[in-house]
Amino acid sequence: LGATNIPWDLDPAVRRRFQKKIYISLPEIEARLLMFHSNLGNEMETTITKEEFDYLANLTEGYSGSDIATLTQDAIYE
């Protein structure tokens, strides 16, 4: 089992060893919005408005779920 964000950088001999390849696309805006809500948790009090959540979801186009999790954790620690 293996995972990479840059499969084109793998040697062709390495790629041949994986029998099945599954492409998982980056999350769409609705999924990113849910990830922000999920990563902040339902119990956490926040002053972020719905419009600000929408802005964050739009701003993070091209981010993975892991990127959004890291971003929210960094913001929480601030």
N, C-alpha and C positions, 0 to 999 in steps of 0.2 A: 504494500500500500504506500502510495506517495502522493504528495500534493505540492503544487508550486503556483506562484503567481506569474511566472515567466517561463512557460513551457518551451518557447522558441529558443531559450538559452541552453536547454538540455541537449546533450550529445544524442544524435540519432540512435546510437546503439543502446543507450539507456532508455530512450522512449520505446524502443521495440520490445523491451522486457516487460512492459506493462501491457497486458492483454486488452484491458478495457480502459477507455478514456472517457471521462465524463466532464463536460464543460458546464460550469456553474457561472452564470452571468452575474454582473454586479447588480445590487438591488435597485429597483425602480424607486421613484420618489415616495410612493405610499409605504413601501417597506422601510425606507430610511426613516420616515416619520415615526413608524412604529418602533424602530430600533432606538430612536432617541427617547421615546416614552418608556420603553422597556429598560433601557440602561440606566435611566434616572430612578426607576423604581416607583411603585405606586405609593409607598409610604413616605417618600421623601417630599418635603414641602419645597416648592419652587415658585419663583415669581415670573417664570417664563410664560408668556401669553401664547395663545394658539397661533397668532400671526408670527411670533418669533420662532415657534417650532416649525411652521411652514417655511420660513426664511432659511432656517438651518438645513432643512431637508433639501431645499433648492440649491443651497450653497455647496452641499456635499456631493454633488453629482460626480460619479467616478470613484467614490469611496466604497470600500468593502465593509461588511459587517464588523470585522475586526478593527478597521480604521475608526469607525464610529464609536465602538466600545472604548478604544484608547482615548479618543477625543473627549468623550463624556467623563471618563475617569480622571483625566487631566483637569477638566473643568471643576469636578467635584473637589479635587485636592487643592485647588486654588482657593 
